[in-house]
């Protein structure tokens, strides 16, 4: 297993780092960017003006992003550095749209016409729709809204900074022997889950558009949500309560396992077990003096299509 960290400086030069003490890389279906944290030796001198990081695992680029934090310490005659980096697609969630109604808009135009995000690319999605942008909403909110209205899906990041809605055309399947699995488990998180949604109609009256989340009811979780008419769904108002429900239960149930190494898995590749294909919805790679380990996660919820 090989790991290489390439740092890019403000002057355009780059430096390859191989003496990596530890690192953690992660990506998740519901997080619109990849994340990297790393600690490494930089010899007796270090490049302290770096602006971005590119991480390769076994020759495959898994992360490309700008630097959030960068720290250097000199100890024992060498420079030790630590950094935190996020993929460039995170900037879609940090740039706002002008509030108002956007008609005849596609996911392509949302990502191309309003702000330039370096190194980001996307699936070719030209189907038109409309979105209503509330004050404070960002571009990623618009992408999520359009993806649901047009395709009934949630967008995700493939590769380093590639925005997808549909399955990647060359997605791959992976199998794992019993002997490869070091640990496995499951996780439940009901903190965002709501039990009941009700949206007002055009006259401000409640009761016409409602949705009950049975999973919350069965768990004795009582969280009722009432909201004004959502103009993003004027032509299909029932979708407004269904969308909010799906958002509230996204990622609430997860299964995962860990093995030694990294095979190149990405989001919405799939694993095969018991004759069924289950989508990969999270990948976490950690490395240290103990070796490199990968955790593969699969969500069980209303957005994650766990059988393909």
KEKOLMAR-585264 format. One record per residue: residue in one letter; x, y, z of N, C-alpha, C, O, CB in turn. Coordinates in steps of 0.1 Angstrom, whole numbers. Glycine has a CB too. Layout:
// residues N
residu nX nY nZ caX caY caZ cX cY cZ oX oY oZ cbX cbY cbZ
A X Y Z X Y Z X Y Z X Y Z X Y Z
...
***
This chain:
// residues 308
residu nX nY nZ caX caY caZ cX cY cZ oX oY oZ cbX cbY cbZ
X 8 -12 0 0 0 0 9 12 0 18 13 8 -10 0 12
X 6 22 -9 13 34 -9 4 46 -7 -8 46 -12 21 36 -23
X 9 56 0 1 69 2 10 80 -1 22 81 3 -4 70 17
X 5 90 -9 13 101 -13 4 114 -11 -7 114 -16 18 100 -28
X 10 124 -5 3 136 -2 10 147 -11 22 150 -8 3 140 13
X 3 153 -20 9 164 -28 4 177 -24 -8 179 -24 7 161 -44
X 13 186 -20 9 199 -16 12 210 -26 23 209 -33 16 203 -2
X 3 219 -29 5 229 -39 6 243 -32 -1 246 -23 -7 230 -48
X 17 250 -36 20 263 -30 13 274 -37 8 273 -48 35 265 -29
X 13 286 -31 7 298 -37 15 302 -50 9 308 -59 7 309 -28
X 27 298 -51 35 302 -63 33 292 -74 40 294 -85 50 303 -59
X 25 282 -72 22 272 -83 31 260 -83 28 250 -90 24 279 -96
X 41 259 -74 49 247 -73 42 237 -64 33 240 -57 63 251 -67
X 47 225 -64 42 214 -56 53 206 -50 64 207 -54 33 205 -65
X 49 199 -39 59 191 -32 52 178 -28 41 178 -23 64 198 -19
X 58 167 -30 53 154 -27 58 149 -13 70 150 -10 56 143 -37
X 48 145 -5 51 141 9 48 126 10 37 122 7 43 149 19
X 58 118 14 56 104 16 58 100 31 53 89 35 66 96 7
X 64 108 39 66 105 53 54 110 61 55 119 68 80 112 58
X 43 102 59 31 106 65 29 98 78 29 85 78 19 103 56
X 28 105 89 27 98 102 13 93 105 11 82 110 30 108 114
X 2 100 100 -11 95 102 -20 103 92 -17 115 89 -16 96 116
X -31 97 88 -41 105 80 -55 98 82 -56 86 85 -37 105 65
X -65 106 79 -79 102 79 -85 108 67 -86 121 66 -86 105 92
X -91 100 58 -98 105 46 -112 100 48 -114 88 51 -92 101 33
X -122 108 44 -136 103 45 -145 110 35 -143 121 31 -142 105 59
X -155 103 30 -165 108 22 -178 101 25 -178 89 30 -162 106 7
X -189 108 24 -202 103 28 -213 108 18 -212 119 13 -205 108 43
X -223 99 16 -234 103 7 -240 116 10 -243 124 1 -245 92 8
X -242 120 23 -249 132 26 -240 144 29 -244 154 34 -258 129 38
X -227 142 27 -217 153 28 -212 158 15 -207 149 8 -205 149 38
X -214 170 11 -211 174 -3 -196 177 -6 -193 185 -14 -219 186 -7
X -187 169 1 -173 171 -2 -165 160 5 -171 153 14 -168 185 3
X -153 158 1 -144 148 8 -137 156 19 -135 168 18 -134 142 -2
X -132 149 29 -124 155 40 -111 148 42 -111 135 41 -133 155 53
X -101 155 45 -88 149 48 -81 156 60 -81 169 61 -79 150 36
X -76 148 69 -67 154 79 -54 145 79 -55 133 77 -74 153 94
X -43 151 81 -30 144 79 -19 151 88 -19 163 90 -25 144 65
X -10 142 93 1 147 101 13 140 94 13 128 91 0 142 116
X 24 148 91 35 143 83 48 151 87 47 162 92 32 144 68
X 59 145 83 72 151 85 75 158 72 73 153 61 83 140 88
X 81 170 73 85 178 62 100 180 61 104 190 55 78 192 62
X 108 171 68 122 173 68 126 184 76 120 188 86 127 175 53
X 137 191 72 142 202 80 137 215 76 138 225 82 158 203 79
X 130 215 64 123 227 59 109 223 55 107 211 51 130 234 47
X 100 232 55 86 228 51 80 239 42 84 250 43 77 227 63
X 71 235 34 64 245 25 52 250 33 41 243 33 60 238 11
X 53 261 39 43 266 48 32 275 41 23 280 47 49 274 59
X 34 278 28 25 286 21 15 278 12 10 283 2 32 297 13
X 13 265 15 5 257 6 -9 261 7 -14 265 17 7 242 10
X -16 259 -5 -30 263 -6 -39 252 -8 -51 253 -5 -31 273 -17
X -34 240 -12 -43 229 -15 -35 216 -13 -23 216 -13 -49 230 -29
X -43 205 -12 -37 192 -10 -44 182 -19 -56 182 -22 -39 187 5
X -36 172 -24 -41 161 -33 -36 148 -26 -24 147 -25 -36 163 -48
X -45 139 -23 -41 127 -17 -43 115 -26 -53 113 -32 -49 124 -4
X -32 107 -28 -33 94 -36 -31 82 -26 -23 82 -17 -21 94 -46
X -40 72 -28 -39 60 -21 -38 49 -31 -47 47 -39 -51 57 -11
X -26 42 -31 -24 32 -42 -24 37 -56 -29 31 -65 -34 20 -40
X -20 50 -57 -19 56 -70 -33 62 -74 -33 69 -85 -15 47 -80
X -43 61 -67 -56 66 -70 -59 79 -62 -58 79 -50 -68 56 -67
X -62 90 -70 -65 102 -63 -79 101 -56 -89 98 -63 -65 114 -73
X -79 104 -43 -92 102 -36 -96 116 -30 -108 117 -27 -90 92 -25
X -87 125 -29 -91 138 -23 -83 150 -30 -71 148 -32 -88 139 -8
X -90 160 -34 -83 173 -38 -91 184 -32 -103 186 -35 -83 174 -54
X -84 192 -24 -92 203 -17 -83 214 -12 -71 213 -12 -99 197 -6
X -89 225 -8 -82 236 -3 -78 234 12 -84 225 18 -90 249 -4
X -69 241 17 -65 240 31 -74 248 40 -75 260 39 -50 244 33
X -80 241 50 -87 248 61 -78 252 72 -78 264 75 -98 238 67
X -69 243 77 -59 247 87 -46 240 84 -46 229 78 -64 243 101
X -35 246 87 -22 241 85 -13 245 97 -12 257 100 -16 246 71
X -7 236 103 1 238 115 15 232 114 16 221 109 -6 233 128
X 25 239 118 39 234 118 45 235 132 43 244 139 47 241 107
X 53 224 135 60 224 147 74 218 144 76 209 137 53 215 158
X 84 225 150 98 220 148 102 213 161 102 218 172 108 232 145
X 106 200 160 110 192 171 120 182 167 118 175 157 97 185 177
X 131 181 175 141 171 172 148 172 158 152 163 153 135 157 173
X 148 185 153 155 187 141 147 185 128 153 187 117 167 178 140
X 134 182 130 126 181 118 113 189 120 109 192 131 123 166 114
X 107 192 109 94 199 109 83 189 108 82 181 98 94 210 98
X 74 190 117 61 182 117 50 191 114 48 201 120 59 174 131
X 42 187 104 31 195 99 18 187 101 17 175 100 33 199 84
X 7 194 103 -6 188 103 -16 198 95 -15 210 96 -12 186 118
X -25 191 88 -34 199 80 -48 193 80 -50 181 83 -29 200 66
X -58 202 77 -72 197 75 -76 204 62 -74 216 60 -81 202 87
X -82 196 53 -86 200 40 -99 195 36 -103 184 40 -75 196 29
X -107 203 29 -120 199 24 -120 200 9 -113 209 3 -131 208 30
X -127 191 2 -128 191 -12 -135 204 -17 -142 210 -10 -136 179 -17
X -132 207 -30 -136 220 -35 -152 221 -36 -157 232 -36 -130 222 -49
X -158 209 -37 -173 210 -39 -180 215 -26 -191 219 -26 -178 196 -42
X -172 216 -15 -178 222 -3 -182 236 -5 -190 242 2 -168 221 9
X -175 243 -15 -178 257 -18 -192 259 -23 -197 270 -23 -167 262 -27
X -198 249 -29 -212 250 -33 -221 253 -21 -231 260 -23 -217 237 -41
X -217 248 -10 -225 251 2 -221 264 9 -227 267 20 -224 239 12
X -211 271 4 -207 283 10 -209 295 1 -204 306 4 -192 282 14
X -216 293 -10 -219 305 -19 -235 305 -20 -241 295 -23 -213 303 -33
X -240 317 -17 -254 319 -17 -260 323 -31 -253 329 -39 -259 329 -6
X -272 320 -33 -280 324 -45 -288 336 -41 -293 338 -29 -288 313 -50
X -291 345 -50 -300 356 -48 -314 351 -46 -318 342 -54 -300 366 -61
X -321 355 -35 -334 349 -33 -344 352 -44 -343 362 -51 -340 355 -20
X -353 343 -46 -363 345 -56 -366 332 -64 -361 321 -61 -359 355 -66
X -375 333 -74 -379 322 -82 -370 320 -94 -367 330 -102 -394 324 -87
X -364 308 -96 -356 305 -108 -364 295 -116 -367 284 -112 -342 299 -103
X -367 299 -128 -374 291 -137 -365 285 -148 -355 291 -151 -386 298 -144
X -369 274 -154 -362 268 -165 -347 266 -162 -338 269 -170 -364 276 -178
X -345 261 -150 -331 259 -145 -328 244 -144 -336 236 -140 -329 266 -132
X -316 241 -148 -311 227 -147 -300 226 -136 -295 236 -131 -306 222 -160
X -296 214 -132 -285 212 -123 -272 217 -130 -264 223 -123 -284 197 -119
X -271 215 -143 -259 220 -150 -258 235 -148 -247 240 -144 -260 217 -165
X -269 242 -150 -268 257 -149 -266 262 -135 -259 272 -133 -281 263 -155
X -271 254 -125 -269 258 -111 -254 257 -108 -249 266 -100 -276 249 -102
X -247 248 -114 -233 246 -111 -223 254 -120 -211 255 -117 -229 232 -111
X -229 259 -131 -220 266 -140 -222 281 -142 -213 288 -145 -222 260 -154
X -234 286 -139 -238 299 -142 -237 310 -131 -238 322 -134 -252 300 -147
X -235 305 -119 -236 315 -108 -223 317 -101 -220 329 -96 -246 310 -98
X -214 307 -99 -201 309 -93 -192 299 -99 -196 287 -102 -202 309 -78
X -179 302 -101 -169 292 -106 -163 286 -94 -156 292 -86 -159 299 -115
X -164 272 -93 -157 265 -83 -145 257 -90 -148 249 -98 -167 255 -76
X -133 260 -86 -122 254 -92 -121 239 -90 -125 234 -79 -108 260 -88
X -117 231 -100 -115 217 -99 -128 209 -97 -127 196 -96 -106 213 -88
X -139 215 -97 -152 208 -96 -158 205 -110 -157 213 -119 -162 216 -87
X -164 193 -111 -171 189 -123 -184 182 -119 -186 180 -107 -162 180 -132
X -192 178 -129 -204 172 -126 -210 164 -137 -206 165 -149 -214 183 -122
X -219 156 -134 -227 148 -144 -234 158 -153 -238 169 -148 -237 138 -137
X -237 154 -165 -244 162 -175 -259 161 -172 -265 151 -176 -240 159 -189
X -265 171 -166 -279 171 -162 -286 183 -167 -285 194 -161 -280 169 -146
X -292 182 -178 -298 194 -185 -313 195 -184 -319 205 -188 -295 193 -200
X -320 185 -177 -334 186 -176 -338 199 -168 -333 201 -158 -340 173 -168
X -348 206 -173 -352 219 -167 -362 217 -156 -370 208 -156 -357 229 -177
X -361 226 -146 -371 226 -135 -372 241 -130 -367 250 -137 -367 216 -124
X -378 242 -119 -378 255 -112 -375 253 -98 -378 243 -92 -391 263 -114
X -368 263 -92 -366 263 -77 -369 277 -72 -368 287 -78 -351 259 -74
X -373 277 -59 -376 289 -52 -365 290 -41 -364 282 -33 -390 290 -46
X -357 301 -42 -346 303 -33 -349 312 -21 -353 323 -23 -333 308 -40
X -349 307 -9 -351 315 3 -339 323 6 -328 320 2 -355 306 14
X -341 333 14 -329 341 18 -320 333 26 -324 326 35 -334 353 27
X -307 333 23 -297 326 30 -294 312 24 -285 305 28 -301 324 44
X -302 308 14 -300 295 8 -287 295 -1 -284 305 -7 -312 291 -1
X -280 284 -2 -268 283 -10 -270 274 -22 -281 269 -24 -257 277 -1
X -260 274 -30 -261 266 -43 -264 251 -41 -271 245 -48 -248 268 -51
X -257 246 -30 -259 231 -28 -274 229 -24 -280 219 -28 -250 226 -17
X -280 238 -17 -295 236 -14 -303 236 -27 -312 227 -28 -300 248 -5
X -299 244 -36 -306 244 -49 -304 231 -57 -313 226 -63 -301 256 -58
X -291 226 -56 -288 213 -63 -296 202 -57 -302 193 -64 -273 210 -62
X -297 201 -44 -304 191 -37 -319 192 -41 -326 182 -43 -303 192 -21
X -325 204 -40 -339 206 -44 -342 202 -58 -351 194 -60 -343 221 -42
X -334 206 -68 -336 202 -82 -334 187 -84 -342 181 -91 -326 210 -91
X -324 181 -77 -322 167 -79 -334 159 -74 -338 149 -80 -309 162 -71
X -340 163 -63 -352 156 -58 -364 158 -67 -371 148 -70 -355 161 -44
X -366 170 -72 -378 173 -80 -377 166 -93 -387 161 -99 -380 188 -82
X -365 166 -99 -363 161 -113 -362 145 -113 -367 138 -122 -352 167 -119
X -354 140 -103 -350 126 -103 -354 118 -91 -352 106 -90 -335 125 -105
X -359 125 -81 -363 118 -68 -351 113 -61 -352 103 -53 -372 107 -71
X -339 119 -63 -327 114 -57 -319 125 -49 -323 137 -50 -318 108 -68
X -309 121 -42 -301 131 -35 -287 131 -42 -282 120 -45 -300 127 -20
X -281 142 -44 -268 143 -51 -256 138 -42 -257 138 -29 -265 157 -56
X -245 134 -48 -234 129 -40 -221 132 -48 -221 136 -59 -235 114 -37
X -210 130 -41 -197 133 -47 -189 120 -51 -187 112 -43 -188 141 -37
X -186 119 -64 -179 108 -69 -164 112 -71 -162 124 -75 -185 102 -82
X -155 104 -69 -141 108 -71 -137 119 -61 -142 119 -50 -139 112 -86
X -129 128 -66 -125 139 -58 -136 150 -57 -139 154 -46 -112 145 -63
X -140 155 -68 -149 167 -68 -160 166 -79 -163 176 -86 -141 180 -69
X -165 154 -81 -174 152 -92 -188 150 -87 -191 140 -80 -170 140 -101
X -197 159 -90 -211 159 -85 -219 149 -93 -220 151 -106 -217 173 -84
X -226 140 -87 -234 130 -94 -248 130 -88 -250 133 -76 -228 116 -93
X -258 126 -96 -271 123 -91 -275 108 -94 -279 101 -85 -282 132 -97
X -272 104 -106 -274 90 -110 -262 82 -107 -252 87 -103 -278 89 -125
X -264 69 -109 -253 60 -106 -242 62 -117 -245 64 -128 -257 45 -107
X -229 62 -112 -218 64 -121 -218 53 -132 -220 41 -128 -204 64 -114
X -216 56 -145 -217 46 -156 -208 34 -154 -212 23 -158 -215 52 -169
X -196 36 -148 -187 25 -147 -185 21 -132 -174 17 -128 -173 28 -153
X -196 22 -124 -195 18 -110 -191 3 -109 -195 -4 -118 -209 21 -103
X -185 0 -98 -179 -14 -97 -185 -21 -85 -190 -15 -76 -164 -13 -96
X -185 -34 -86 -189 -42 -74 -177 -48 -67 -167 -51 -73 -198 -53 -79
X -178 -50 -54 -167 -55 -46 -172 -66 -37 -184 -66 -32 -161 -44 -37
X -164 -76 -35 -167 -87 -26 -156 -88 -15 -144 -84 -18 -169 -101 -33
X -159 -93 -4 -150 -94 7 -151 -108 14 -163 -112 17 -151 -83 18
X -141 -115 16 -141 -128 23 -143 -126 38 -140 -115 43 -129 -136 20
X -148 -136 44 -150 -135 59 -137 -132 66 -136 -125 76 -156 -148 64
X -126 -138 61 -113 -136 67 -108 -121 65 -99 -117 73 -103 -145 61
X -113 -114 55 -108 -100 53 -114 -90 64 -108 -80 67 -111 -96 39
X -126 -93 68 -133 -84 77 -127 -84 91 -127 -94 98 -148 -88 77
X -122 -72 95 -116 -71 108 -126 -68 119 -126 -73 130 -105 -60 109
X -136 -60 115 -147 -57 125 -159 -53 116 -158 -49 105 -143 -46 135
X -171 -53 123 -183 -49 116 -193 -44 127 -192 -48 138 -189 -60 107
X -202 -36 123 -212 -31 132 -223 -23 126 -225 -23 113 -205 -22 142
X -231 -17 134 -243 -9 129 -244 3 138 -239 3 149 -256 -17 129
X -251 13 133 -252 26 140 -266 32 137 -271 31 126 -241 36 136
X -272 37 148 -285 43 147 -285 57 152 -279 60 163 -296 35 155
X -290 67 144 -290 81 148 -304 87 145 -307 89 133 -279 89 141
X -312 89 155 -326 94 153 -327 109 157 -338 114 158 -336 86 162
X -316 116 158 -316 129 163 -323 139 154 -329 149 159 -303 134 166
X -323 137 141 -329 146 131 -344 141 128 -351 149 121 -321 147 118
X -347 129 132 -360 123 128 -372 131 134 -372 134 146 -360 109 132
X -382 134 125 -394 140 130 -406 130 128 -405 121 119 -397 153 122
X -416 132 135 -427 122 135 -439 127 126 -446 119 121 -432 120 149
X -440 140 124 -452 145 117 -448 158 110 -442 167 116 -464 146 126
X -453 160 98 -451 172 90 -464 177 85 -473 169 81 -441 170 78
X -466 190 86 -478 196 80 -475 210 74 -468 218 80 -489 198 92
X -479 211 61 -476 224 54 -489 231 51 -499 225 48 -469 221 41
X -489 244 53 -501 253 50 -503 253 35 -494 252 27 -499 267 56
X -516 254 32 -520 256 18 -518 271 14 -513 279 22 -534 251 15
X -523 275 2 -521 288 -3 -528 299 5 -525 310 5 -525 289 -18
X -539 294 12 -546 303 21 -542 303 35 -548 310 44 -561 299 21
X -531 296 38 -525 296 52 -532 286 61 -529 286 73 -527 309 58
X -540 277 55 -547 267 63 -539 254 64 -533 250 54 -561 264 58
X -538 247 75 -531 235 77 -541 223 76 -553 224 79 -523 235 90
X -535 211 72 -543 199 72 -544 192 58 -547 180 58 -557 202 76
X -542 200 48 -543 194 34 -530 186 31 -531 176 24 -545 205 24
X -518 191 35 -506 184 31 -499 180 44 -493 188 51 -497 194 23
X -499 167 47 -493 162 59 -486 149 56 -488 142 46 -504 159 70
X -477 145 65 -470 132 64 -466 128 78 -461 135 86 -457 134 54
X -468 115 80 -465 109 93 -453 99 91 -454 90 82 -477 101 100
X -442 100 98 -431 91 98 -433 80 107 -431 81 119 -418 99 100
X -437 68 102 -440 57 110 -428 52 119 -430 47 130 -445 45 102
X -416 53 113 -404 49 121 -403 57 134 -400 51 144 -391 51 112
X -406 70 133 -405 78 146 -417 74 155 -415 72 167 -406 93 142
X -429 72 150 -440 68 158 -437 55 165 -440 53 177 -453 66 149
X -432 45 158 -429 32 164 -419 33 175 -418 25 184 -424 22 153
X -410 43 174 -400 45 184 -404 55 195 -396 59 204 -387 50 178
X -417 59 195 -422 68 205 -415 82 205 -414 88 215 -421 62 219
X -411 86 193 -404 99 191 -415 108 186 -421 106 175 -392 98 181
X -418 119 194 -428 129 190 -421 142 187 -417 149 196 -439 130 202
X -420 145 174 -415 158 169 -424 162 158 -422 157 146 -400 156 165
X -432 172 160 -441 177 150 -436 189 143 -431 198 150 -455 179 155
X -437 190 130 -431 202 122 -442 208 114 -449 201 106 -420 197 113
X -444 221 116 -454 229 108 -447 240 101 -438 247 106 -465 235 117
X -450 242 88 -443 252 80 -452 258 70 -462 252 66 -431 246 74
X -449 270 66 -457 277 56 -456 270 42 -447 262 40 -453 292 55
X -464 274 33 -464 269 19 -450 270 13 -444 281 13 -474 276 10
X -445 259 9 -431 258 3 -433 261 -12 -437 252 -19 -424 245 6
X -428 272 -16 -430 276 -30 -421 268 -39 -422 270 -52 -428 291 -32
X -412 261 -34 -404 252 -43 -412 241 -49 -408 235 -59 -392 246 -34
X -424 238 -42 -432 226 -47 -446 231 -50 -456 224 -47 -432 216 -36
X -447 242 -56 -461 248 -59 -469 238 -68 -481 238 -66 -459 261 -66
X -462 231 -77 -470 223 -86 -472 209 -81 -479 201 -87 -463 222 -100
X -465 205 -70 -467 192 -64 -465 194 -49 -455 189 -43 -457 182 -70
X -475 200 -42 -473 204 -28 -471 193 -18 -464 194 -8 -485 212 -24
X -477 181 -21 -475 170 -12 -460 166 -12 -455 160 -2 -483 158 -17
X -453 168 -23 -438 165 -23 -431 173 -12 -420 169 -8 -433 168 -36
X -436 185 -8 -429 193 2 -428 186 15 -417 186 21 -436 206 3
X -439 180 20 -438 173 32 -430 159 31 -423 155 40 -452 170 38
X -431 153 20 -424 140 18 -409 143 17 -401 135 22 -429 133 5
X -405 154 11 -391 158 10 -385 161 23 -374 156 27 -389 170 1
X -393 168 32 -388 171 45 -386 158 53 -377 157 61 -397 181 52
X -396 149 52 -395 136 59 -382 129 55 -375 124 63 -407 128 56
X -380 128 42 -368 121 37 -355 127 42 -345 120 45 -368 120 22
X -355 140 42 -343 147 48 -341 145 62 -330 144 67 -344 162 45
X -352 143 70 -351 141 84 -346 127 88 -340 125 99 -364 144 91
X -348 117 79 -344 104 83 -331 100 75 -327 88 76 -355 94 80
X -325 109 67 -314 105 59 -302 101 68 -299 108 78 -310 116 50
X -297 89 65 -285 84 73 -288 79 87 -279 78 95 -275 95 74
X -301 77 90 -304 74 104 -300 60 108 -298 57 120 -319 76 107
X -298 51 98 -294 37 101 -283 34 91 -283 36 79 -306 27 99
X -272 28 97 -260 25 89 -254 12 94 -254 9 106 -250 37 91
X -249 4 84 -241 -7 87 -227 -5 81 -226 1 71 -248 -20 81
X -217 -11 88 -204 -8 83 -194 -20 87 -198 -28 95 -198 5 90
X -183 -20 80 -173 -30 83 -159 -24 80 -158 -15 72 -175 -44 76
X -149 -30 85 -135 -25 83 -126 -37 79 -127 -48 84 -129 -19 96
X -117 -34 69 -107 -44 65 -94 -37 63 -93 -24 63 -112 -50 52
X -83 -44 62 -70 -39 60 -67 -36 46 -69 -45 37 -60 -49 66
X -63 -24 43 -60 -20 29 -70 -11 23 -78 -5 30 -59 -32 20
X -69 -9 10 -79 -1 3 -80 -7 -12 -70 -8 -18 -75 14 3
X -92 -10 -16 -94 -16 -29 -99 -6 -40 -100 -10 -51 -105 -27 -28
X -101 6 -36 -105 16 -46 -120 19 -46 -125 25 -55 -101 12 -59
X -127 16 -35 -142 18 -35 -145 33 -35 -138 41 -30 -148 11 -22
X -157 36 -41 -162 49 -41 -177 49 -38 -183 38 -38 -159 56 -55
X -183 60 -36 -197 61 -34 -205 56 -45 -203 59 -57 -202 75 -31
X -215 47 -42 -224 41 -52 -217 31 -61 -222 28 -72 -231 51 -59
X -205 26 -57 -201 13 -61 -210 4 -52 -218 9 -44 -186 10 -59
X -208 -9 -53 -217 -17 -45 -209 -29 -39 -199 -33 -45 -229 -22 -52
X -214 -35 -29 -208 -47 -23 -219 -58 -25 -231 -55 -25 -204 -46 -8
X -214 -70 -27 -223 -82 -29 -222 -91 -17 -211 -95 -13 -219 -89 -42
X -233 -94 -11 -234 -103 1 -247 -110 1 -258 -103 -1 -232 -95 14
X -248 -122 2 -260 -130 3 -268 -129 -10 -281 -130 -9 -268 -125 14
X -262 -127 -21 -269 -127 -34 -275 -113 -37 -282 -111 -47 -280 -137 -34
X -273 -103 -28 -279 -90 -30 -267 -80 -31 -257 -81 -26 -288 -86 -18
X -270 -69 -39 -261 -58 -41 -265 -47 -32 -276 -42 -33 -260 -54 -56
X -256 -42 -24 -259 -31 -15 -249 -19 -18 -237 -21 -19 -257 -35 0
X -255 -7 -20 -247 4 -24 -238 9 -12 -241 9 -1 -256 16 -27
X -226 13 -16 -216 19 -7 -220 34 -6 -221 41 -15 -202 17 -12
X -223 38 7 -227 52 9 -217 60 18 -219 71 21 -241 52 15
X -207 53 23 -196 60 30 -183 53 29 -183 40 29 -200 63 45
X -172 60 28 -159 54 27 -150 62 37 -149 74 36 -153 54 13
X -143 55 46 -133 61 54 -120 54 54 -120 42 57 -139 62 69
X -109 60 51 -96 54 51 -87 61 61 -86 73 62 -89 55 37
X -81 52 70 -72 57 80 -59 51 78 -58 39 74 -78 55 94
X -48 58 81 -35 53 80 -26 58 91 -27 69 96 -29 57 67
X -17 49 96 -7 52 107 4 41 106 5 34 97 -14 53 121
X 12 41 117 23 31 117 17 17 118 24 7 115 32 34 129
X 4 16 122 -2 3 123 -7 -3 109 -11 -14 108 -14 3 132
X -7 6 99 -12 2 86 -23 11 80 -26 21 86 -16 -12 86
X -29 6 69 -40 14 63 -52 5 64 -52 -7 61 -37 17 48
X -63 11 68 -76 4 70 -87 12 64 -87 25 64 -78 2 85
X -97 5 59 -108 11 52 -121 7 59 -123 -5 61 -108 8 37
X -130 17 62 -143 14 67 -153 16 56 -153 28 50 -146 22 79
X -161 7 52 -172 8 42 -185 9 49 -188 0 57 -171 -4 32
X -193 19 46 -206 20 52 -217 19 42 -216 24 30 -207 33 60
X -229 14 46 -241 14 38 -253 19 46 -256 14 57 -244 -1 33
X -259 29 41 -271 35 47 -284 27 44 -285 21 33 -273 50 44
X -293 27 53 -306 21 51 -316 32 53 -321 34 65 -309 8 60
X -320 40 43 -330 50 45 -337 53 32 -336 45 22 -323 63 50
X -345 64 31 -354 66 19 -346 72 7 -352 71 -4 -365 75 24
X -335 78 9 -327 83 -2 -317 72 -7 -315 71 -19 -320 96 1
X -311 65 2 -301 55 -1 -307 43 -7 -314 35 0 -292 51 11
X -305 41 -20 -311 29 -27 -301 18 -24 -291 16 -32 -312 32 -43
X -304 10 -14 -295 0 -9 -295 -13 -17 -287 -22 -13 -298 -3 5
X -304 -15 -26 -303 -27 -35 -304 -22 -49 -313 -15 -53 -315 -37 -31
X -295 -27 -57 -294 -23 -71 -293 -35 -81 -292 -33 -93 -283 -13 -73
***
